[in-house]
């Protein structure tokens, strides 16, 4: 495993072996991602329960998307109140494989807020159970972390921490590579709705394609090939967006694993479509891959 991959991702077997020194954070999605009851009744023992809406998103405004970033101080306070300190080795995970990007939204927000060690559990709770990890139906409330939180005044720059505004999105769409992680129907738009579609020149890059049927991230070679086919690896600027900055956070996360910085337009389409001054393009757009890129099929 490369240093970049090890810094952001942990496999279930390693997490089970190291669970005594890890702090697990279970992340609930902002909306229902799958029908039916949970296939797994319990949780990882001691896991801190959070949700995208209440812990990793702020209050929407008239000009923001529906899941804007919260204030850094609010993120820190919310985790400290649950006993999670900046010195902890944090592992975020979701209960279902359909919710993968909720874990990467938590990873993005926590690292942006200054937590220095945050990894995503590959495959989430299902992978943990397959690896023989214990579960419990009993939920414990951890004691609050010390008031002196120990955070650095400003998180250091690095992969996965650049937050884009609309002007930067337009610039990247023209001179770099802008990835749209939504399903094809949302990307293409509807003829009867002129404010549906995508940012002009954005490349369709449905983030769900990065997850294998077993709920694990696809192998590194496949991930790199997928990014290359969309001209999303290189020294040029790369950005990503979706509806509200959740599914596109998975593209930012995988970019970090590959050593590629990907900026995140957190406000995403939920803000873009409401601003009549911003351009919209409809229909399928040809890939911006170079002749040397490999088509993933």
ChimeraX attribute file (.defattr): number of C-alpha atoms within 10 A of each C-alpha:
attribute: neighborCount
match mode: 1-to-1
recipient: residues
	/A:1	10
	/A:2	10
	/A:3	9
	/A:4	15
	/A:5	18
	/A:6	12
	/A:7	16
	/A:8	20
	/A:9	21
	/A:10	19
	/A:11	18
	/A:12	24
	/A:13	18
	/A:14	12
	/A:15	19
	/A:16	17
	/A:17	12
	/A:18	10
	/A:19	17
	/A:20	8
	/A:21	11
	/A:22	16
	/A:23	20
	/A:24	26
	/A:25	26
	/A:26	24
	/A:27	28
	/A:28	23
	/A:29	22
	/A:30	16
	/A:31	11
	/A:32	10
	/A:33	12
	/A:34	11
	/A:35	6
	/A:36	6
	/A:37	7
	/A:38	10
	/A:39	9
	/A:40	12
	/A:41	10
	/A:42	16
	/A:43	23
	/A:44	23
	/A:45	17
	/A:46	19
	/A:47	22
	/A:48	21
	/A:49	19
	/A:50	20
	/A:51	19
	/A:52	20
	/A:53	19
	/A:54	15
	/A:55	22
	/A:56	28
	/A:57	25
	/A:58	20
	/A:59	14
	/A:60	15
	/A:61	11
	/A:62	8
	/A:63	13
	/A:64	20
	/A:65	24
	/A:66	22
	/A:67	25
	/A:68	22
	/A:69	24
	/A:70	18
	/A:71	15
	/A:72	16
	/A:73	10
	/A:74	15
	/A:75	22
	/A:76	20
	/A:77	19
	/A:78	16
	/A:79	21
	/A:80	20
	/A:81	16
	/A:82	17
	/A:83	17
	/A:84	25
	/A:85	23
	/A:86	20
	/A:87	12
	/A:88	16
	/A:89	16
	/A:90	23
	/A:91	25
	/A:92	28
	/A:93	31
	/A:94	28
	/A:95	25
	/A:96	20
	/A:97	22
	/A:98	17
	/A:99	24
	/A:100	30
	/A:101	24
	/A:102	28
	/A:103	32
	/A:104	29
	/A:105	27
	/A:106	28
	/A:107	28
	/A:108	27
	/A:109	24
	/A:110	24
	/A:111	21
	/A:112	22
	/A:113	24
	/A:114	21
	/A:115	25
	/A:116	19
	/A:117	16
	/A:118	25
	/A:119	24
	/A:120	25
	/A:121	28
	/A:122	27
	/A:123	27
	/A:124	26
	/A:125	24
	/A:126	21
	/A:127	21
	/A:128	24
	/A:129	19
	/A:130	11
	/A:131	16
	/A:132	11
	/A:133	19
	/A:134	12
	/A:135	17
	/A:136	12
	/A:137	10
	/A:138	10
	/A:139	14
	/A:140	11
	/A:141	12
	/A:142	14
	/A:143	11
	/A:144	15
	/A:145	16
	/A:146	12
	/A:147	10
	/A:148	8
	/A:149	14
	/A:150	11
	/A:151	15
	/A:152	12
	/A:153	8
	/A:154	10
	/A:155	14
	/A:156	12
	/A:157	10
	/A:158	14
	/A:159	21
	/A:160	27
	/A:161	24
	/A:162	18
	/A:163	17
	/A:164	20
	/A:165	14
	/A:166	15
	/A:167	10
	/A:168	15
	/A:169	24
	/A:170	19
	/A:171	14
	/A:172	22
	/A:173	21
	/A:174	13
	/A:175	12
	/A:176	21
	/A:177	26
	/A:178	32
	/A:179	31
	/A:180	28
	/A:181	27
	/A:182	21
	/A:183	14
	/A:184	15
	/A:185	12
	/A:186	18
	/A:187	26
	/A:188	18
	/A:189	19
	/A:190	14
	/A:191	11
	/A:192	7
	/A:193	9
	/A:194	12
	/A:195	20
	/A:196	22
	/A:197	23
	/A:198	28
	/A:199	24
	/A:200	16
	/A:201	22
	/A:202	28
	/A:203	25
	/A:204	22
	/A:205	27
	/A:206	18
	/A:207	21
	/A:208	18
	/A:209	13
	/A:210	20
	/A:211	19
	/A:212	13
	/A:213	10
	/A:214	11
	/A:215	19
	/A:216	18
	/A:217	19
	/A:218	15
	/A:219	11
	/A:220	15
	/A:221	9
	/A:222	13
	/A:223	20
	/A:224	20
	/A:225	17
	/A:226	21
	/A:227	25
	/A:228	19
	/A:229	22
	/A:230	23
	/A:231	23
	/A:232	29
	/A:233	21
	/A:234	14
	/A:235	9
	/A:236	13
	/A:237	20
	/A:238	24
	/A:239	27
	/A:240	31
	/A:241	30
	/A:242	27
	/A:243	23
	/A:244	21
	/A:245	28
	/A:246	30
	/A:247	25
	/A:248	31
	/A:249	32
	/A:250	27
	/A:251	31
	/A:252	27
	/A:253	27
	/A:254	26
	/A:255	24
	/A:256	21
	/A:257	24
	/A:258	19
	/A:259	18
	/A:260	24
	/A:261	26
	/A:262	30
	/A:263	28
	/A:264	29
	/A:265	27
	/A:266	30
	/A:267	26
	/A:268	28
	/A:269	27
	/A:270	18
	/A:271	22
	/A:272	22
	/A:273	20
	/A:274	15
	/A:275	12
	/A:276	9
	/A:277	8
	/A:278	14
	/A:279	14
	/A:280	17
	/A:281	18
	/A:282	19
	/A:283	16
	/A:284	16
	/A:285	15
	/A:286	11
	/A:287	15
	/A:288	18
	/A:289	17
	/A:290	11
	/A:291	8
	/A:292	9
	/A:293	15
	/A:294	16
	/A:295	14
	/A:296	13
	/A:297	5
